[in-house]
């Protein structure tokens, strides 16, 4: 299960970084797409029992 956990956490980190980049670029469409990806990544991680914490997009 270690590889699955690592992959899920990597997806969450990448989604958070993507959202931060979209916000920084001030691109509303990219923000919406990135937010959807983050929401999905968090949902999957939580469904697998991972504590992904809460981070804001502008805390980078």
C-alpha positions as CSV (number, residue, x, y, z in Angstrom):
1,X,0.0,0.0,0.0
2,X,3.0,2.3,0.4
3,X,3.2,3.0,-3.4
4,X,-0.5,3.8,-3.5
5,X,-0.2,6.2,-0.6
6,X,2.8,7.9,-2.2
7,X,1.1,8.3,-5.5
8,X,-2.0,9.7,-3.9
9,X,0.0,12.2,-1.8
10,X,2.0,13.2,-4.9
11,X,-1.3,13.8,-6.8
12,X,-2.5,16.0,-4.0
13,X,0.7,18.0,-3.9
14,X,0.8,18.4,-7.6
15,X,-2.9,19.6,-7.6
16,X,-2.2,22.1,-4.9
17,X,0.8,23.4,-6.8
18,X,-1.2,23.6,-10.0
19,X,-3.9,25.6,-8.2
20,X,-1.4,28.0,-6.8
21,X,0.1,28.5,-10.2
22,X,-3.3,29.1,-11.7
23,X,-4.1,31.6,-9.0
24,X,-0.8,33.4,-9.5
25,X,-1.4,33.6,-13.2
26,X,-4.8,35.1,-12.6
27,X,-6.4,32.7,-15.1
28,X,-10.0,32.0,-14.0
29,X,-10.4,29.0,-16.3
30,X,-7.2,27.4,-15.1
31,X,-8.2,28.1,-11.5
32,X,-11.5,26.3,-12.1
33,X,-9.8,23.3,-13.7
34,X,-7.1,23.1,-11.0
35,X,-9.6,23.4,-8.2
36,X,-11.6,20.5,-9.7
37,X,-8.4,18.4,-9.9
38,X,-7.6,19.2,-6.3
39,X,-11.1,18.4,-5.1
40,X,-10.9,15.1,-6.9
41,X,-7.4,14.3,-5.6
42,X,-8.5,15.1,-2.0
43,X,-11.7,13.0,-2.3
44,X,-9.7,10.0,-3.5
45,X,-7.1,10.4,-0.9
46,X,-9.6,10.7,1.9
47,X,-11.6,7.7,0.6
48,X,-8.4,5.7,1.1
49,X,-8.1,7.0,4.7
50,X,-5.3,9.5,4.1
51,X,-5.0,12.6,6.2
52,X,-4.2,15.2,3.6
53,X,-4.7,18.2,5.8
54,X,-6.0,21.6,4.7
55,X,-3.9,24.1,2.8
56,X,-4.8,27.2,1.1
57,X,-3.8,27.8,-2.5
58,X,-2.0,31.1,-1.6
59,X,0.2,29.6,1.2
60,X,3.1,28.6,-1.1
